[in-house]
Amino acid sequence: MVILSLPSRAAMDLVGSAAACCTTVSFLPQLIRVWRRKSARDISLTMFLLFSIGIGSGPITAANAVTLALALAILALKLRYDRRASGQ
Amino acid sequence: MVILSLPSRAAMDLVGSAAACCTTVSFLPQLIRVWRRKSARDISLTMFLLFSIGIGSGPITAANAVTLALALAILALKLRYDRRASGQ
């Protein structure tokens, strides 16, 4: 007979934290990519605007604050590089 | 004397839902932009991979399911257009 134990609360918390960490950290490689390529033409301004508004009006947590900062940084770089590209 | 009332539970729920809606819907303009431009060179594969893993291992809600579907669609288009671009 096989007994399947339910995941403990601690294990579920760990998975939840790891999941939240993934979504937060995920914006860092995007920021680095835009910074390195000095281009963000394929990136949607509307996406990062809506996303920032959504995160900014949600509950204030450390993870949300980091996500918001990264999303705003990507947004700022996009505006900068798009303007530079259209000025060429 | 000015009496400031605390926001009602309903009002807070509304703001929370609107915030969640923004972050979910935000991926749609990105998908449309990549689809229209047939290019996703500036988009980070790592971002959408990490984001999808994070959303996918979090709690299963309707909003998360939509976000995951949109993120995976962007990921698929990126792989497709990047391969096409490198094959040229």
Backbone of each chain as nested JSON, in Angstrom:
{
  "chains": [
    {"id": "A", "residues": [
      {"number": 1, "name": "MET", "atoms": {"N": [0.843, -1.199, 0.0], "CA": [0.0, 0.0, 0.0], "C": [0.877, 1.248, 0.0]}},
      {"number": 2, "name": "VAL", "atoms": {"N": [0.553, 2.151, -0.902], "CA": [1.347, 3.374, -1.016], "C": [0.618, 4.516, -0.305]}},
      {"number": 3, "name": "ILE", "atoms": {"N": [1.294, 5.139, 0.605], "CA": [0.688, 6.27, 1.306], "C": [1.275, 7.574, 0.748]}},
      {"number": 4, "name": "LEU", "atoms": {"N": [0.404, 8.364, 0.177], "CA": [0.854, 9.654, -0.35], "C": [0.619, 10.723, 0.707]}},
      {"number": 5, "name": "SER", "atoms": {"N": [1.686, 11.355, 1.135], "CA": [1.508, 12.399, 2.144], "C": [1.211, 13.729, 1.462]}},
      {"number": 6, "name": "LEU", "atoms": {"N": [0.34, 14.499, 2.059], "CA": [0.06, 15.826, 1.539], "C": [1.293, 16.697, 1.748]}},
      {"number": 7, "name": "PRO", "atoms": {"N": [1.567, 17.619, 0.845], "CA": [2.726, 18.489, 1.065], "C": [2.539, 19.332, 2.329]}},
      {"number": 8, "name": "SER", "atoms": {"N": [3.621, 19.475, 3.074], "CA": [3.524, 20.247, 4.307], "C": [3.344, 21.719, 3.994]}},
      {"number": 9, "name": "ARG", "atoms": {"N": [2.9, 22.45, 4.958], "CA": [2.714, 23.896, 4.822], "C": [4.041, 24.572, 4.448]}},
      {"number": 10, "name": "ALA", "atoms": {"N": [5.111, 24.093, 5.095], "CA": [6.432, 24.683, 4.831], "C": [6.847, 24.461, 3.381]}},
      {"number": 11, "name": "ALA", "atoms": {"N": [6.574, 23.244, 2.875], "CA": [6.935, 22.934, 1.489], "C": [6.132, 23.799, 0.527]}},
      {"number": 12, "name": "MET", "atoms": {"N": [4.85, 23.988, 0.829], "CA": [4.001, 24.815, -0.038], "C": [4.459, 26.263, -0.015]}},
      {"number": 13, "name": "ASP", "atoms": {"N": [4.855, 26.743, 1.176], "CA": [5.37, 28.114, 1.288], "C": [6.629, 28.279, 0.449]}},
      {"number": 14, "name": "LEU", "atoms": {"N": [7.467, 27.243, 0.47], "CA": [8.73, 27.279, -0.264], "C": [8.461, 27.374, -1.765]}},
      {"number": 15, "name": "VAL", "atoms": {"N": [7.525, 26.55, -2.247], "CA": [7.179, 26.554, -3.672], "C": [6.585, 27.918, -4.062]}},
      {"number": 16, "name": "GLY", "atoms": {"N": [5.714, 28.432, -3.19], "CA": [5.105, 29.733, -3.448], "C": [6.139, 30.84, -3.518]}},
      {"number": 17, "name": "SER", "atoms": {"N": [7.111, 30.791, -2.606], "CA": [8.164, 31.814, -2.59], "C": [9.042, 31.699, -3.827]}},
      {"number": 18, "name": "ALA", "atoms": {"N": [9.361, 30.465, -4.202], "CA": [10.193, 30.247, -5.38], "C": [9.47, 30.761, -6.624]}},
      {"number": 19, "name": "ALA", "atoms": {"N": [8.148, 30.535, -6.704], "CA": [7.34, 30.992, -7.833], "C": [7.336, 32.519, -7.902]}},
      {"number": 20, "name": "ALA", "atoms": {"N": [7.103, 33.159, -6.747], "CA": [7.083, 34.624, -6.693], "C": [8.449, 35.177, -7.071]}},
      {"number": 21, "name": "CYS", "atoms": {"N": [9.502, 34.491, -6.632], "CA": [10.872, 34.91, -6.911], "C": [11.139, 34.864, -8.422]}},
      {"number": 22, "name": "CYS", "atoms": {"N": [10.654, 33.803, -9.073], "CA": [10.831, 33.647, -10.533], "C": [10.216, 34.816, -11.288]}},
      {"number": 23, "name": "THR", "atoms": {"N": [8.965, 35.151, -10.962], "CA": [8.295, 36.219, -11.7], "C": [8.978, 37.558, -11.451]}},
      {"number": 24, "name": "THR", "atoms": {"N": [9.454, 37.762, -10.218], "CA": [10.134, 39.023, -9.893], "C": [11.464, 39.115, -10.628]}},
      {"number": 25, "name": "VAL", "atoms": {"N": [12.271, 38.073, -10.487], "CA": [13.618, 38.054, -11.049], "C": [13.581, 38.07, -12.579]}},
      {"number": 26, "name": "SER", "atoms": {"N": [12.475, 37.562, -13.161], "CA": [12.373, 37.433, -14.622], "C": [12.563, 38.757, -15.358]}},
      {"number": 27, "name": "PHE", "atoms": {"N": [12.232, 39.867, -14.701], "CA": [12.357, 41.166, -15.377], "C": [13.812, 41.622, -15.491]}},
      {"number": 28, "name": "LEU", "atoms": {"N": [14.695, 41.015, -14.696], "CA": [16.108, 41.419, -14.728], "C": [16.776, 41.057, -16.062]}},
      {"number": 29, "name": "PRO", "atoms": {"N": [16.65, 39.811, -16.555], "CA": [17.261, 39.506, -17.863], "C": [16.709, 40.386, -18.998]}},
      {"number": 30, "name": "GLN", "atoms": {"N": [15.427, 40.795, -18.879], "CA": [14.861, 41.677, -19.917], "C": [15.528, 43.051, -19.865]}},
      {"number": 31, "name": "LEU", "atoms": {"N": [15.715, 43.552, -18.649], "CA": [16.374, 44.851, -18.478], "C": [17.801, 44.785, -19.026]}},
      {"number": 32, "name": "ILE", "atoms": {"N": [18.514, 43.708, -18.687], "CA": [19.902, 43.541, -19.145], "C": [19.96, 43.463, -20.666]}},
      {"number": 33, "name": "ARG", "atoms": {"N": [18.999, 42.738, -21.26], "CA": [18.996, 42.566, -22.722], "C": [18.79, 43.91, -23.437]}},
      {"number": 34, "name": "VAL", "atoms": {"N": [17.819, 44.677, -22.949], "CA": [17.552, 45.987, -23.56], "C": [18.778, 46.893, -23.404]}},
      {"number": 35, "name": "TRP", "atoms": {"N": [19.379, 46.861, -22.22], "CA": [20.553, 47.685, -21.926], "C": [21.717, 47.329, -22.847]}},
      {"number": 36, "name": "ARG", "atoms": {"N": [21.959, 46.04, -23.034], "CA": [23.081, 45.583, -23.872], "C": [22.848, 45.896, -25.344]}},
      {"number": 37, "name": "ARG", "atoms": {"N": [21.601, 45.635, -25.816], "CA": [21.31, 45.821, -27.246], "C": [21.051, 47.284, -27.592]}},
      {"number": 38, "name": "LYS", "atoms": {"N": [20.813, 48.084, -26.549], "CA": [20.462, 49.506, -26.747], "C": [19.269, 49.62, -27.706]}},
      {"number": 39, "name": "SER", "atoms": {"N": [18.36, 48.685, -27.583], "CA": [17.182, 48.651, -28.451], "C": [16.021, 47.985, -27.732]}},
      {"number": 40, "name": "ALA", "atoms": {"N": [14.83, 48.546, -27.92], "CA": [13.636, 47.97, -27.295], "C": [12.448, 48.119, -28.225]}},
      {"number": 41, "name": "ARG", "atoms": {"N": [12.715, 48.057, -29.558], "CA": [11.655, 48.262, -30.541], "C": [10.587, 47.188, -30.468]}},
      {"number": 42, "name": "ASP", "atoms": {"N": [11.0, 45.961, -30.146], "CA": [10.03, 44.864, -30.128], "C": [9.231, 44.825, -28.833]}},
      {"number": 43, "name": "ILE", "atoms": {"N": [9.634, 45.661, -27.879], "CA": [8.957, 45.653, -26.583], "C": [7.77, 46.6, -26.616]}},
      {"number": 44, "name": "SER", "atoms": {"N": [6.649, 46.136, -26.033], "CA": [5.432, 46.941, -26.045], "C": [5.412, 47.934, -24.886]}},
      {"number": 45, "name": "LEU", "atoms": {"N": [5.291, 49.219, -25.255], "CA": [5.189, 50.267, -24.236], "C": [3.936, 50.04, -23.387]}},
      {"number": 46, "name": "THR", "atoms": {"N": [2.834, 49.683, -24.07], "CA": [1.56, 49.448, -23.377], "C": [1.694, 48.327, -22.358]}},
      {"number": 47, "name": "MET", "atoms": {"N": [2.436, 47.271, -22.714], "CA": [2.602, 46.169, -21.763], "C": [3.226, 46.66, -20.472]}},
      {"number": 48, "name": "PHE", "atoms": {"N": [4.356, 47.371, -20.597], "CA": [5.066, 47.761, -19.381], "C": [4.352, 48.874, -18.616]}},
      {"number": 49, "name": "LEU", "atoms": {"N": [3.566, 49.69, -19.349], "CA": [2.749, 50.698, -18.672], "C": [1.657, 50.027, -17.845]}},
      {"number": 50, "name": "LEU", "atoms": {"N": [0.888, 49.15, -18.497], "CA": [-0.207, 48.449, -17.817], "C": [0.327, 47.614, -16.655]}},
      {"number": 51, "name": "PHE", "atoms": {"N": [1.442, 46.912, -16.919], "CA": [2.015, 46.054, -15.888], "C": [2.453, 46.881, -14.67]}},
      {"number": 52, "name": "SER", "atoms": {"N": [3.085, 48.031, -14.927], "CA": [3.535, 48.89, -13.828], "C": [2.355, 49.435, -13.033]}},
      {"number": 53, "name": "ILE", "atoms": {"N": [1.292, 49.833, -13.752], "CA": [0.103, 50.334, -13.067], "C": [-0.496, 49.221, -12.194]}},
      {"number": 54, "name": "GLY", "atoms": {"N": [-0.576, 48.035, -12.763], "CA": [-1.137, 46.879, -12.038], "C": [-0.344, 46.55, -10.789]}},
      {"number": 55, "name": "ILE", "atoms": {"N": [0.981, 46.456, -10.93], "CA": [1.839, 46.125, -9.787], "C": [1.822, 47.275, -8.781]}},
      {"number": 56, "name": "GLY", "atoms": {"N": [1.838, 48.506, -9.297], "CA": [1.886, 49.682, -8.427], "C": [0.638, 49.867, -7.586]}},
      {"number": 57, "name": "SER", "atoms": {"N": [-0.509, 49.412, -8.097], "CA": [-1.739, 49.59, -7.306], "C": [-2.094, 48.36, -6.487]}},
      {"number": 58, "name": "GLY", "atoms": {"N": [-1.298, 47.315, -6.599], "CA": [-1.529, 46.112, -5.799], "C": [-0.932, 46.253, -4.405]}},
      {"number": 59, "name": "PRO", "atoms": {"N": [-0.928, 45.16, -3.64], "CA": [-0.348, 45.212, -2.292], "C": [1.153, 45.495, -2.338]}},
      {"number": 60, "name": "ILE", "atoms": {"N": [1.607, 46.33, -1.402], "CA": [3.018, 46.702, -1.372], "C": [3.817, 45.629, -0.642]}},
      {"number": 61, "name": "THR", "atoms": {"N": [4.539, 44.828, -1.41], "CA": [5.418, 43.816, -0.829], "C": [6.815, 44.073, -1.397]}},
      {"number": 62, "name": "ALA", "atoms": {"N": [7.81, 43.443, -0.786], "CA": [9.183, 43.622, -1.266], "C": [9.294, 43.144, -2.709]}},
      {"number": 63, "name": "ALA", "atoms": {"N": [8.673, 41.982, -2.995], "CA": [8.733, 41.42, -4.352], "C": [8.093, 42.375, -5.359]}},
      {"number": 64, "name": "ASN", "atoms": {"N": [6.923, 42.925, -4.997], "CA": [6.24, 43.853, -5.901], "C": [7.057, 45.113, -6.133]}},
      {"number": 65, "name": "ALA", "atoms": {"N": [7.727, 45.587, -5.085], "CA": [8.537, 46.799, -5.208], "C": [9.689, 46.567, -6.186]}},
      {"number": 66, "name": "VAL", "atoms": {"N": [10.319, 45.403, -6.096], "CA": [11.432, 45.074, -6.997], "C": [10.919, 44.943, -8.423]}},
      {"number": 67, "name": "THR", "atoms": {"N": [9.783, 44.224, -8.601], "CA": [9.189, 44.052, -9.937], "C": [8.86, 45.405, -10.546]}},
      {"number": 68, "name": "LEU", "atoms": {"N": [8.246, 46.274, -9.737], "CA": [7.859, 47.606, -10.224], "C": [9.087, 48.397, -10.667]}},
      {"number": 69, "name": "ALA", "atoms": {"N": [10.142, 48.358, -9.845], "CA": [11.364, 49.095, -10.169], "C": [11.962, 48.584, -11.48]}},
      {"number": 70, "name": "LEU", "atoms": {"N": [11.996, 47.264, -11.657], "CA": [12.556, 46.682, -12.882], "C": [11.7, 47.038, -14.101]}},
      {"number": 71, "name": "ALA", "atoms": {"N": [10.364, 46.949, -13.948], "CA": [9.458, 47.263, -15.061], "C": [9.6, 48.734, -15.462]}},
      {"number": 72, "name": "LEU", "atoms": {"N": [9.717, 49.62, -14.475], "CA": [9.863, 51.049, -14.766], "C": [11.21, 51.34, -15.441]}},
      {"number": 73, "name": "ALA", "atoms": {"N": [12.245, 50.599, -15.028], "CA": [13.567, 50.785, -15.638], "C": [13.528, 50.365, -17.113]}},
      {"number": 74, "name": "ILE", "atoms": {"N": [12.849, 49.251, -17.413], "CA": [12.709, 48.788, -18.802], "C": [11.935, 49.832, -19.617]}},
      {"number": 75, "name": "LEU", "atoms": {"N": [10.866, 50.351, -18.995], "CA": [10.033, 51.38, -19.625], "C": [10.87, 52.617, -19.959]}},
      {"number": 76, "name": "ALA", "atoms": {"N": [11.688, 53.056, -19.016], "CA": [12.525, 54.248, -19.202], "C": [13.538, 54.018, -20.322]}},
      {"number": 77, "name": "LEU", "atoms": {"N": [14.168, 52.832, -20.334], "CA": [15.144, 52.529, -21.383], "C": [14.475, 52.467, -22.749]}},
      {"number": 78, "name": "LYS", "atoms": {"N": [13.257, 51.914, -22.787], "CA": [12.533, 51.837, -24.063], "C": [12.284, 53.237, -24.617]}},
      {"number": 79, "name": "LEU", "atoms": {"N": [11.784, 54.131, -23.758], "CA": [11.516, 55.504, -24.198], "C": [12.787, 56.158, -24.707]}},
      {"number": 80, "name": "ARG", "atoms": {"N": [13.901, 55.918, -24.006], "CA": [15.179, 56.525, -24.351], "C": [15.7, 56.005, -25.689]}},
      {"number": 81, "name": "TYR", "atoms": {"N": [15.723, 54.689, -25.858], "CA": [16.286, 54.108, -27.079], "C": [15.373, 54.325, -28.276]}},
      {"number": 82, "name": "ASP", "atoms": {"N": [14.041, 54.318, -28.042], "CA": [13.116, 54.551, -29.151], "C": [13.286, 55.973, -29.686]}},
      {"number": 83, "name": "ARG", "atoms": {"N": [13.444, 56.927, -28.757], "CA": [13.616, 58.326, -29.164], "C": [14.918, 58.475, -29.934]}},
      {"number": 84, "name": "ARG", "atoms": {"N": [15.971, 57.819, -29.427], "CA": [17.272, 57.886, -30.077], "C": [17.199, 57.285, -31.479]}},
      {"number": 85, "name": "ALA", "atoms": {"N": [16.473, 56.152, -31.596], "CA": [16.36, 55.461, -32.888], "C": [15.578, 56.302, -33.9]}},
      {"number": 86, "name": "SER", "atoms": {"N": [14.521, 56.974, -33.414], "CA": [13.703, 57.763, -34.341], "C": [14.4, 59.072, -34.705]}},
      {"number": 87, "name": "GLY", "atoms": {"N": [15.372, 59.494, -33.893], "CA": [16.111, 60.714, -34.166], "C": [17.243, 60.515, -35.169]}},
      {"number": 88, "name": "GLN", "atoms": {"N": [17.566, 59.241, -35.41], "CA": [18.69, 58.96, -36.32], "C": [18.347, 59.291, -37.766]}}
    ]},
    {"id": "B", "residues": [
      {"number": 1, "name": "MET", "atoms": {"N": [-15.062, 69.602, 11.641], "CA": [-14.298, 68.364, 11.807], "C": [-14.473, 67.464, 10.591]}},
      {"number": 2, "name": "VAL", "atoms": {"N": [-13.348, 67.002, 10.095], "CA": [-13.388, 66.15, 8.905], "C": [-13.261, 64.687, 9.307]}},
      {"number": 3, "name": "ILE", "atoms": {"N": [-14.191, 63.911, 8.902], "CA": [-14.125, 62.478, 9.199], "C": [-13.667, 61.721, 7.945]}},
      {"number": 4, "name": "LEU", "atoms": {"N": [-12.517, 61.074, 8.067], "CA": [-12.023, 60.291, 6.939], "C": [-12.477, 58.851, 7.118]}},
      {"number": 5, "name": "SER", "atoms": {"N": [-13.234, 58.359, 6.179], "CA": [-13.665, 56.964, 6.296], "C": [-12.62, 56.053, 5.663]}},
      {"number": 6, "name": "LEU", "atoms": {"N": [-12.398, 54.91, 6.266], "CA": [-11.498, 53.915, 5.69], "C": [-12.151, 53.358, 4.432]}},
      {"number": 7, "name": "PRO", "atoms": {"N": [-11.359, 53.003, 3.429], "CA": [-11.977, 52.422, 2.233], "C": [-12.694, 51.122, 2.584]}},
      {"number": 8, "name": "SER", "atoms": {"N": [-13.859, 50.938, 2.003], "CA": [-14.633, 49.733, 2.3], "C": [-13.947, 48.51, 1.72]}},
      {"number": 9, "name": "ARG", "atoms": {"N": [-14.323, 47.362, 2.222], "CA": [-13.779, 46.097, 1.735], "C": [-14.058, 45.944, 0.233]}},
      {"number": 10, "name": "ALA", "atoms": {"N": [-15.274, 46.347, -0.164], "CA": [-15.669, 46.226, -1.571], "C": [-14.78, 47.083, -2.464]}},
      {"number": 11, "name": "ALA", "atoms": {"N": [-14.488, 48.317, -1.988], "CA": [-13.648, 49.224, -2.771], "C": [-12.239, 48.661, -2.904]}},
      {"number": 12, "name": "MET", "atoms": {"N": [-11.731, 48.083, -1.815], "CA": [-10.38, 47.511, -1.847], "C": [-10.337, 46.306, -2.78]}},
      {"number": 13, "name": "ASP", "atoms": {"N": [-11.409, 45.486, -2.753], "CA": [-11.484, 44.327, -3.647], "C": [-11.464, 44.781, -5.098]}},
      {"number": 14, "name": "LEU", "atoms": {"N": [-12.193, 45.892, -5.354], "CA": [-12.292, 46.424, -6.714], "C": [-10.92, 46.869, -7.209]}},
      {"number": 15, "name": "VAL", "atoms": {"N": [-10.195, 47.6, -6.35], "CA": [-8.859, 48.076, -6.725], "C": [-7.927, 46.88, -6.957]}},
      {"number": 16, "name": "GLY", "atoms": {"N": [-8.035, 45.888, -6.068], "CA": [-7.204, 44.695, -6.207], "C": [-7.481, 43.961, -7.508]}},
      {"number": 17, "name": "SER", "atoms": {"N": [-8.764, 43.85, -7.851], "CA": [-9.143, 43.157, -9.091], "C": [-8.667, 43.933, -10.306]}},
      {"number": 18, "name": "ALA", "atoms": {"N": [-8.815, 45.266, -10.252], "CA": [-8.373, 46.105, -11.366], "C": [-6.864, 45.971, -11.54]}},
      {"number": 19, "name": "ALA", "atoms": {"N": [-6.126, 45.909, -10.432], "CA": [-4.668, 45.771, -10.472], "C": [-4.29, 44.428, -11.097]}},
      {"number": 20, "name": "ALA", "atoms": {"N": [-4.944, 43.356, -10.651], "CA": [-4.658, 42.021, -11.185], "C": [-4.996, 41.97, -12.67]}},
      {"number": 21, "name": "CYS", "atoms": {"N": [-6.088, 42.643, -13.025], "CA": [-6.54, 42.68, -14.417], "C": [-5.481, 43.364, -15.292]}},
      {"number": 22, "name": "CYS", "atoms": {"N": [-4.909, 44.467, -14.795], "CA": [-3.876, 45.21, -15.533], "C": [-2.67, 44.337, -15.836]}},
      {"number": 23, "name": "THR", "atoms": {"N": [-2.159, 43.632, -14.822], "CA": [-0.961, 42.824, -15.038], "C": [-1.251, 41.673, -15.998]}},
      {"number": 24, "name": "THR", "atoms": {"N": [-2.469, 41.113, -15.91], "CA": [-2.841, 40.004, -16.802], "C": [-2.969, 40.492, -18.233]}},
      {"number": 25, "name": "VAL", "atoms": {"N": [-3.766, 41.563, -18.399], "CA": [-4.061, 42.094, -19.738], "C": [-2.805, 42.667, -20.398]}},
      {"number": 26, "name": "SER", "atoms": {"N": [-1.835, 43.104, -19.58], "CA": [-0.634, 43.762, -20.113], "C": [0.133, 42.898, -21.118]}},
      {"number": 27, "name": "PHE", "atoms": {"N": [0.037, 41.579, -20.984], "CA": [0.784, 40.708, -21.895], "C": [0.177, 40.668, -23.294]}},
      {"number": 28, "name": "LEU", "atoms": {"N": [-1.095, 41.08, -23.394], "CA": [-1.766, 41.043, -24.698], "C": [-1.135, 42.029, -25.705]}},
      {"number": 29, "name": "PRO", "atoms": {"N": [-0.939, 43.318, -25.335], "CA": [-0.293, 44.224, -26.298], "C": [1.104, 43.76, -26.714]}},
      {"number": 30, "name": "GLN", "atoms": {"N": [1.817, 43.078, -25.795], "CA": [3.152, 42.572, -26.152], "C": [3.035, 41.469, -27.197]}},
      {"number": 31, "name": "LEU", "atoms": {"N": [2.062, 40.591, -26.987], "CA": [1.836, 39.508, -27.952], "C": [1.474, 40.09, -29.321]}},
      {"number": 32, "name": "ILE", "atoms": {"N": [0.567, 41.078, -29.324], "CA": [0.126, 41.704, -30.573], "C": [1.307, 42.391, -31.272]}},
      {"number": 33, "name": "ARG", "atoms": {"N": [2.156, 43.061, -30.49], "CA": [3.293, 43.772, -31.091], "C": [4.267, 42.801, -31.762]}},
      {"number": 34, "name": "VAL", "atoms": {"N": [4.583, 41.73, -31.062], "CA": [5.503, 40.738, -31.631], "C": [4.889, 40.128, -32.891]}},
      {"number": 35, "name": "TRP", "atoms": {"N": [3.604, 39.822, -32.824], "CA": [2.889, 39.226, -33.952], "C": [2.907, 40.156, -35.171]}},
      {"number": 36, "name": "ARG", "atoms": {"N": [2.644, 41.445, -34.939], "CA": [2.592, 42.421, -36.031], "C": [3.963, 42.679, -36.64]}},
      {"number": 37, "name": "ARG", "atoms": {"N": [4.972, 42.817, -35.749], "CA": [6.321, 43.132, -36.239], "C": [7.047, 41.896, -36.767]}},
      {"number": 38, "name": "LYS", "atoms": {"N": [6.545, 40.723, -36.416], "CA": [7.201, 39.45, -36.77], "C": [8.653, 39.467, -36.302]}},
      {"number": 39, "name": "SER", "atoms": {"N": [8.853, 40.074, -35.145], "CA": [10.2, 40.18, -34.584], "C": [10.118, 40.245, -33.061]}},
      {"number": 40, "name": "ALA", "atoms": {"N": [11.07, 39.557, -32.421], "CA": [11.108, 39.571, -30.956], "C": [12.556, 39.555, -30.479]}},
      {"number": 41, "name": "ARG", "atoms": {"N": [13.443, 40.178, -31.278], "CA": [14.867, 40.149, -30.95], "C": [15.173, 40.859, -29.634]}},
      {"number": 42, "name": "ASP", "atoms": {"N": [14.431, 41.918, -29.336], "CA": [14.72, 42.689, -28.119], "C": [14.116, 42.038, -26.876]}},
      {"number": 43, "name": "ILE", "atoms": {"N": [13.306, 40.999, -27.097], "CA": [12.638, 40.354, -25.968], "C": [13.531, 39.256, -25.405]}},
      {"number": 44, "name": "SER", "atoms": {"N": [13.589, 39.196, -24.078], "CA": [14.455, 38.237, -23.41], "C": [13.755, 36.888, -23.262]}},
      {"number": 45, "name": "LEU", "atoms": {"N": [14.38, 35.856, -23.822], "CA": [13.852, 34.496, -23.692], "C": [13.823, 34.1, -22.222]}},
      {"number": 46, "name": "THR", "atoms": {"N": [14.901, 34.44, -21.508], "CA": [15.006, 34.107, -20.087], "C": [13.872, 34.736, -19.297]}},
      {"number": 47, "name": "MET", "atoms": {"N": [13.513, 35.992, -19.639], "CA": [12.42, 36.641, -18.915], "C": [11.144, 35.826, -19.026]}},
      {"number": 48, "name": "PHE", "atoms": {"N": [10.769, 35.483, -20.253], "CA": [9.48, 34.806, -20.434], "C": [9.508, 33.365, -19.957]}},
      {"number": 49, "name": "LEU", "atoms": {"N": [10.711, 32.745, -19.968], "CA": [10.838, 31.402, -19.401], "C": [10.638, 31.446, -17.887]}},
      {"number": 50, "name": "LEU", "atoms": {"N": [11.404, 32.307, -17.22], "CA": [11.316, 32.434, -15.759], "C": [9.907, 32.843, -15.341]}},
      {"number": 51, "name": "PHE", "atoms": {"N": [9.334, 33.808, -16.083], "CA": [7.999, 34.305, -15.747], "C": [6.961, 33.183, -15.864]}},
      {"number": 52, "name": "SER", "atoms": {"N": [7.081, 32.397, -16.931], "CA": [6.133, 31.298, -17.143], "C": [6.266, 30.239, -16.051]}},
      {"number": 53, "name": "ILE", "atoms": {"N": [7.518, 29.927, -15.679], "CA": [7.742, 28.948, -14.608], "C": [7.136, 29.471, -13.306]}},
      {"number": 54, "name": "GLY", "atoms": {"N": [7.381, 30.762, -13.029], "CA": [6.858, 31.382, -11.805], "C": [5.346, 31.353, -11.748]}},
      {"number": 55, "name": "ILE", "atoms": {"N": [4.704, 31.787, -12.829], "CA": [3.241, 31.819, -12.877], "C": [2.685, 30.393, -12.858]}},
      {"number": 56, "name": "GLY", "atoms": {"N": [3.357, 29.513, -13.586], "CA": [2.891, 28.128, -13.7], "C": [2.943, 27.365, -12.394]}},
      {"number": 57, "name": "SER", "atoms": {"N": [3.899, 27.713, -11.509], "CA": [3.986, 26.971, -10.245], "C": [3.267, 27.675, -9.102]}},
      {"number": 58, "name": "GLY", "atoms": {"N": [2.693, 28.831, -9.377], "CA": [1.919, 29.553, -8.358], "C": [0.502, 29.008, -8.266]}},
      {"number": 59, "name": "PRO", "atoms": {"N": [-0.36, 29.689, -7.504], "CA": [-1.746, 29.234, -7.382], "C": [-2.482, 29.313, -8.722]}},
      {"number": 60, "name": "ILE", "atoms": {"N": [-3.307, 28.303, -8.98], "CA": [-4.044, 28.265, -10.251], "C": [-5.31, 29.103, -10.134]}},
      {"number": 61, "name": "THR", "atoms": {"N": [-5.268, 30.282, -10.746], "CA": [-6.444, 31.154, -10.792], "C": [-6.714, 31.441, -12.268]}},
      {"number": 62, "name": "ALA", "atoms": {"N": [-7.887, 31.983, -12.545], "CA": [-8.237, 32.309, -13.939], "C": [-7.243, 33.329, -14.489]}},
      {"number": 63, "name": "ALA", "atoms": {"N": [-6.914, 34.35, -13.676], "CA": [-5.98, 35.391, -14.115], "C": [-4.614, 34.791, -14.433]}},
      {"number": 64, "name": "ASN", "atoms": {"N": [-4.129, 33.906, -13.546], "CA": [-2.825, 33.277, -13.767], "C": [-2.822, 32.411, -15.015]}},
      {"number": 65, "name": "ALA", "atoms": {"N": [-3.934, 31.73, -15.26], "CA": [-4.029, 30.867, -16.447], "C": [-3.935, 31.708, -17.718]}},
      {"number": 66, "name": "VAL", "atoms": {"N": [-4.62, 32.857, -17.724], "CA": [-4.584, 33.746, -18.896], "C": [-3.166, 34.308, -19.079]}},
      {"number": 67, "name": "THR", "atoms": {"N": [-2.557, 34.768, -17.968], "CA": [-1.191, 35.318, -18.032], "C": [-0.225, 34.27, -18.574]}},
      {"number": 68, "name": "LEU", "atoms": {"N": [-0.341, 33.055, -18.058], "CA": [0.551, 31.971, -18.484], "C": [0.381, 31.7, -19.973]}},
      {"number": 69, "name": "ALA", "atoms": {"N": [-0.868, 31.639, -20.429], "CA": [-1.138, 31.374, -21.849], "C": [-0.522, 32.47, -22.723]}},
      {"number": 70, "name": "LEU", "atoms": {"N": [-0.68, 33.728, -22.311], "CA": [-0.138, 34.849, -23.085], "C": [1.399, 34.815, -23.093]}},
      {"number": 71, "name": "ALA", "atoms": {"N": [1.993, 34.549, -21.91], "CA": [3.458, 34.506, -21.808], "C": [4.018, 33.379, -22.672]}},
      {"number": 72, "name": "LEU", "atoms": {"N": [3.356, 32.226, -22.67], "CA": [3.82, 31.097, -23.477], "C": [3.676, 31.389, -24.975]}},
      {"number": 73, "name": "ALA", "atoms": {"N": [2.606, 32.12, -25.328], "CA": [2.402, 32.477, -26.737], "C": [3.513, 33.417, -27.208]}},
      {"number": 74, "name": "ILE", "atoms": {"N": [3.889, 34.392, -26.362], "CA": [4.986, 35.32, -26.699], "C": [6.291, 34.532, -26.852]}},
      {"number": 75, "name": "LEU", "atoms": {"N": [6.509, 33.598, -25.922], "CA": [7.702, 32.744, -25.936], "C": [7.77, 31.949, -27.241]}},
      {"number": 76, "name": "ALA", "atoms": {"N": [6.653, 31.37, -27.636], "CA": [6.599, 30.559, -28.858], "C": [6.883, 31.415, -30.088]}},
      {"number": 77, "name": "LEU", "atoms": {"N": [6.292, 32.614, -30.129], "CA": [6.514, 33.51, -31.272], "C": [7.973, 33.949, -31.323]}},
      {"number": 78, "name": "LYS", "atoms": {"N": [8.558, 34.212, -30.15], "CA": [9.973, 34.621, -30.122], "C": [10.852, 33.524, -30.727]}},
      {"number": 79, "name": "LEU", "atoms": {"N": [10.642, 32.282, -30.28], "CA": [11.437, 31.167, -30.796], "C": [11.273, 31.057, -32.312]}},
      {"number": 80, "name": "ARG", "atoms": {"N": [10.042, 31.23, -32.771], "CA": [9.732, 31.098, -34.191], "C": [10.412, 32.198, -35.017]}},
      {"number": 81, "name": "TYR", "atoms": {"N": [10.25, 33.452, -34.584], "CA": [10.79, 34.559, -35.362], "C": [12.307, 34.641, -35.257]}},
      {"number": 82, "name": "ASP", "atoms": {"N": [12.863, 34.268, -34.096], "CA": [14.325, 34.291, -33.942], "C": [14.959, 33.256, -34.868]}},
      {"number": 83, "name": "ARG", "atoms": {"N": [14.329, 32.078, -34.956], "CA": [14.859, 31.025, -35.813], "C": [14.787, 31.473, -37.279]}},
      {"number": 84, "name": "ARG", "atoms": {"N": [13.653, 32.095, -37.608], "CA": [13.467, 32.564, -38.984], "C": [14.522, 33.632, -39.327]}},
      {"number": 85, "name": "ALA", "atoms": {"N": [14.765, 34.542, -38.357], "CA": [15.721, 35.633, -38.58], "C": [17.14, 35.096, -38.735]}},
      {"number": 86, "name": "SER", "atoms": {"N": [17.5, 34.093, -37.935], "CA": [18.863, 33.559, -38.0], "C": [19.047, 32.682, -39.241]}},
      {"number": 87, "name": "GLY", "atoms": {"N": [17.945, 32.218, -39.821], "CA": [18.023, 31.38, -41.013], "C": [18.156, 32.198, -42.293]}},
      {"number": 88, "name": "GLN", "atoms": {"N": [17.926, 33.493, -42.154], "CA": [17.968, 34.356, -43.357], "C": [19.401, 34.559, -43.839]}}
    ]}
  ]
}
